[in-house]
Amino acid sequence: MSHSKAEAQIPLVDLTDIRLLARARVGDGAAFELIVRRHNRALFRAAMGVLDDEGRAQEAVQEAYFSAFKHMDNYQGRASLKTWLTRIVVNQAISIKRRQRPEISLDEKVTFLHAPQLEWDQTVTYMADKHTPEMAASTQEIKRLLEAAIRRLPETYRSVFMLRAVEGMSVIDSAFCLGLSEAVVKKRLSRARDMLRKDLVQQAESQASDTFEFAGRRCDAVTSHVMAELMRWRIIKSD
C-alpha cells in the first residue's frame, strides 16, 4: 500500500498539523476547517493579549487565517504551525490597534498562577467536577475574576501572560511570536504574575464578606434533617 493511500485511511483529526497543511495546500477544504478549529482558541487568546476586545480579537484571528492561507508556501516548518499562526495573529492584532490608535509605540507591539503551563479550561473543568450548583457557580465566578484581572493587565504584560501562562507556550516560541528577547519575556511574565496576585488578593478581600455561604442543596439537606429529628423527638408538635 502506498504512503498516500495509507494516510488517506487515517482519520483527519488524527493527522498532524504538517499533514493537514499539506492537504490544505492542494485545496482540501476539510483540512482547512480542521486547522482553523484546532487553533481558534490559541489565536483568539493571543489576539486578546494585544487588543483586549473580543470583537477586534475575532477580526484579528480571521485576518490571520486569511493571511496565512494566502501565503502557505512561506511556512518552512522551522516553528510549529501553531507558533507560526500565533505570530501572524499578533501582527494582525497590532495592525488593527495601530489603525485605531496611530500613536502606538514600538514597545507596545509586542498562583496561584505559578505554573507557566497553566491550562485555563483544565482548571475550570477540575473544579466543576464537584457537580453541585454551588460549585458550578463558584467556578464561573473564579473564572470571571481571573479573566477580569488579566484584562486589567497592561498590554505589554498581558500579551506575554496570555501566551506563556494561559496558552502554555514556551519562552522561545513566545519571544518569537511577540518579537521580544527571551529575557524580556521572562521578566514580563514574572511582573504579570506579581500584578495579578496583588489584583486578585484585593478582589478577594473586597468580596470576603460574601464567602462561605451556606445555601442551595446543602442548606436544604441540613434543614430537612434537623426538622425531621425535631419532629421525631417531638420537640415540634405535629398537626
Secondary structure, DSSP 8 states (H G I E B T S, - for coil): --HHHHHHTS-GGGS-HHHHHHHHTTT-HHHHHHHHHHHHHHHHHHHHHHH--HHHHHHHHHHHHHHHHHTGGG--SSS-HHHHHHHHHHHHHHHHHHHH-TT--GGGT------TT--HHHHHHHHHTT--HHHHHHHHHHHHHHHHHHHTS-HHHHHHHIIIIIS---HHHHHHHHT--HHHHHHHHHHHHHHHHHHHHHHHHHTGGG-S---HHHHHHHHHHHHHHHHHTTSS---
